[in-house]
Amino acid sequence: MAMQQHIRNPIEWGWDQLKLGGRAVDVAAHSMDGAWEARDTGPIVVRRITAADLREVLLKGVQDFGAYRTDVIFLCLLYPVAGLVLSRLVIGYDMLPLLFPLVSGFALIAPLFAVGLYEMSRRREHGMERGWSDAFGVAASPALGSIVVMGLILLALFALWMFAAHILYLVTLGPEAPTSLSSFAHDVFETRAGWTMTILGVGIGFLFAVVSATISVVSFPLLLDRDVGVTAAITTSIRVVRENPGIMALWGAIIAASLVVGMVPLLVGLAVVLPVLGHATWHLYRKVLPR
């Protein structure tokens, strides 16, 4: 007897997603203890790539973005909107000195927020694309616990960066909060203490960015594709950077420049920049770690 097709209404779909989320929390809780252990013990071969490969992965990222069209734009609009809300909160609570560290520090945790985009590219690669809901397929990954732990590591780096930025402000322009945006801009750009804070802040932020990129450039895609554990994911990511130092530096520069361009129009450009970079990162993973 043929089964009748049933089109779910939004309430049914939402209920299914809630159940999926509940199962994901349960799976993550049970898999956190083994998050560092590798279940997929196959050899991981690191390949050297060229600038031409970067052009190819960016093109594929654009193609994935085009395939999901406004679905991806709708999904990633959450990020710039959240950024604007956070920025408003910072200004509203006399924490203006942390606004730039907050916005720039987003690059440290961007790989975590792009996990759903990696999953969308993975499914499209296998001919399973349906729409933006593919991003929630991460919840069914057997490596969810490892992904959560990897995300917590990046969040810890972000917290350390914010703490370092706060201490730097206290010993240069602080400890008093600025009275206005104009007075803060004057202190930053027209005083020796302001220039000291800016130069040291950029240098320290660069070190944090290098550490974050080195341990995460392929970690999340690798965990999605192969349940190798956090230890193997981080060490493999470091190997990728060590085998391709110039190309990875170029990739980091592309990401930094793209994020700056996306942030300029009130962060709205991130709705395009983030998905393209996210999808491209999946294809970069495929380039450097062939199976």
N, C-alpha and C positions, 0 to 999 in steps of 0.2 A: 504494500500500500504506500503510495507516494506521500511524503510529508509536505504539509502546507507551509509555504513561506510566511513568516510573520515579521512585519516591520515594527520595530520597537518604538514606542513613543519616548519623549525626553525623560519622563519620570522613570520608566523602566531602565533606560540607558544609565541614568544617574544612579539608580539603586545598584545596578551591576557594578558601576565604577566604585561605589562605596564598599561593596563586598570585596571587590578586587583589592582596594586599599587596605581593608581589614586583614585580608590574607597576606598582603605584602608586609604589614607591620609584624604579623605573627612569624612569617618566614624570616624577616630580618632579625627579629629578636632571637630566633633559634640558630641563626647562622652567624651571629656576631662572634661567638667564641672561636669559630673556625675560619674567621675572615682572613687570617694571615696565611692559612694553609692552602697549598695548591691541590686541586682535585684533578685538573687537567695537567698531566705531567709530561705532555709531549714537548719536543724540543722547540725553542723559540729562536728563529733565525732572524737576525737584524740585517737589513739590506741598506747599502749606501744609495742615496738618491741625489738628484741634481736640481738646479733651479728650474729646469724644464718640467720636472715632476711636480714642483710646487705650482707651476702654471696649470698643469693638468688637474691637480686636486682642487684648485680654486674654480676651474671651469666646471668640474663635476659638482662642486658645492653649489654653484649658481644653478646648474641643471636640477639638482634636488630641490632647491628653493623654488624654482619655477614649477616643478611637478606638484608641489604641495600648495603653491600659489597663496591665496589669502588665508588659507588655514594656518600656515606657519606665521604669517604676519599677525594674525589674531592672537596666536599663542604667545609670540614674543613681544607683543605690545605690553604684556604684563611687566616686563623687565624695565623699560623706560618709565612707565607709569610708577612703578615701585620706586625707581630712582628719584623721580620728582617728589614723591611723597616724603621719602627719607630726607631729601635735601631741604624741603620745607620744614620738617621737624627739627633738623639741625639748626637752621636759622632761627626758628621760633624759640628754641631753648638755649640761646646764647652759646651755641657750640659751633659757631661759624668757622673757627680754625680747623675743625675736623671735616669740613665739607669736602675740600680737595682730597684729603687722604681717603675719605669714604668713597668718593666717586672713582678715584684712580685705583683704589684697592679692589674694586670690583673685578679687575683683571685677574686677581689672585684666585678668586672663587668661580670665575666664569666657566671653567671646565665642568664643575659640578652642575651648574644650571644648564649646561649643554647636553647632559646625558640623554634627555628625551630626544634631542635632535640626532644624536648618534644612533639611537634605536630606530628612528624613522628612516635614516639612510640605510641601516642594516636590513630593514624589512623591504625597502624598495629594491635593494640589491638582490634580494631573493624573490622578487616579484610578489610581495605580500602587502604592498602599500594600500591603505584605505583612506587615510585622512589624518588630521592632527591627533586623533585619539591613539594613533600608533605610539605616540610618545609615552603613553601609560604602560606600554608593554614592558618597560623596565621593571615594573612591579612584579612581573612573573619570572624575572631572571633568577637562576639558581645562585648567582653571585651577588644577590642584593645586599647581603650582609657586608661583603667586601666593598661594594660600592659606597655603602653608608659610612664605613670606616674611612675610606679614602676621602670622602667628602668632609668628614670631621677633621681630618688632617689639614685640609685646605682652609677650613673655617678657623682652625687654631692659628694657622699662619696669618690669616686676615686679622684675627684678634690681636696677635703680637704686633702686626704692622700698625694698627690703630693705637695700641698702647705706646709704641715707639714714637709715633707722630705726636701724641699728646705730651709725652715727656719732652720731646724736642721743642714744642711750643712753650712749655713751661720754663725751660732754661734759656729761651731766646726772647720771645715777645711777651711771655706771660709774667706772673700768673693771672693777672686780671683779664677778664673777657673783653673783647673789643666793644666799643660803644655803638658802632655802626659799620656798615659795609665799606663806606668811603674811608673811615679812619683805619680800618683793617687793611684795606688796599694800600693806603699811604704807608703804614708800618711795614708791610711786606716788601714793597717795591722802592721805598725811599729811605730806608734806614739800614745801617750795617747789620743789625740783629735780624732784620727781615731777610736780607740776602743770605745771611748765614743759615737761617732756618730753611730757606728755599734750596740752597745748594746741598746742604746735608740731607734734607728731606728727599730730594731727587736721588741722591746717591744711595741712601738707605732703602728707599722704595725700589730702586733698580735691583739691589741685592735680593730683596724679598721676591721680586718678579722672576729673577733668574732661578731661585730655589723652587718656586712654585711651578714654573714651566718645565724645569728639569725633571721633577718627580711626577709630573702629570701629563706631559705632552701626548702620550699614548695610553696612559694608565686606565682611564675610564673605558675607551673603546676595547682595550684588551680584556678587561674584566667582563664586559658585555659579551664579547665573542668567545672567550675561553675562561673558564673558572680557574684562574691560576693563583688566586690569593693576592693580598695586598703587597706582601714582600716581593713576590715575583713581578708584580705590575710596576712597582717603583723601581726595582733594579733594572728591569727591561727598559723602562723609560729613560733611565740614566744611561744605559748602553746605547740607546738610539741617539742621544745627544752626543755621547762620546764618539760614536762612529760617524756622525754628521754634524760636527760643530759649526761649520760655516753656514750650512743650509738651515740648521735649527735656529741660528742667530738671525738669519734672514726671515725665517718663518715668524719668529718672535717680533721682529721689526714690522712685518706685515700686519700682524695682529694688533700691535700697539698703535700703528698709524690708522688702521681701520676703526679701532675703538675711539680714537680721538675724533675722527671724521664723524662717526656715529653719534658722539656726545655733543658735538657743536650745536645742532639744532634742537636744543632742550632735550637731548637724549633720545629724541624720537627716531633718529637715524639708526639706533641700535635695533629697531624692529626689522631692519634689512640686514645690517652688518652681522648681528649675532647668529641668525640662522645660516647665512652663507658660510661664516667661519666654522660654525658647528658641523655642518654637513661636510665641509672641506676637511675638517680634522679627521672625520671617519675615513675618508679616502686617503688622507696622509698616513693613517694607521695601516691601511691596506698596502700602501706603497713600501713602507719601511719594515713591516712584519708580514711578508707573504706566507700563504699556507699552501 
